[in-house]
């Protein structure tokens, strides 16, 4: 009986350590995703500012006559492509973040289940 009790406690301790390690991994991944989202937001803002400037040039509202219209249109389309790429990447990051939240929720539910299962039969 003592052996099984010791084994059970050891197993519980190892399980708790694994759970903590998994939580830390998820936390680090979530922090990395948050940093990437912030960087992405900055890049989108910079593209937006450049896009407004380029749009004014295309409409002739700006004094810069150094670029021809075909070059400005080329830059405009590249800008649109880059912005779409960033939006797709943002969507991917948000999906990964949601996945992490679900994994965390699942881990907490599993822990609750283990705690309930650990209660001896008479107390249940």
C-alpha positions, 0 to 999 in steps of 0.5 A: 500500500505504501509503494502504490501511494508513493508511486501515485504521489511521484506520478502526480508530482511528475504530471504537475511538472509536465503541466507547468512546463506546457503552460510555460511553453504556451505562455512563451509562444503567446508572448512571441505571437503578441510581439509579432502582432505588434510589429505587424501593426507597425508595418501596416501603419507605415504602409498605410502612411506610404499608401496615402502619400502615393495615392495623393501623388497619383491623383496629382495632389502632390508636387512630386513630378519626378515619378511617372504614372506607371511607376507610381501604379506599380508601387501602388499595386506592390503596396496593396499586395504587401498589405494583403500579405500582412493581413493574411499573416495577421489572421494566421497569428490570431488563429494560432493565438486562439489555438493556444487559448483552447489548449490552455483551457483544455489543460485546465479542464484535464487538471480539474478532472484529475483532481476529481478522479483523485478523490477516494470513492467514499467522498465521491 
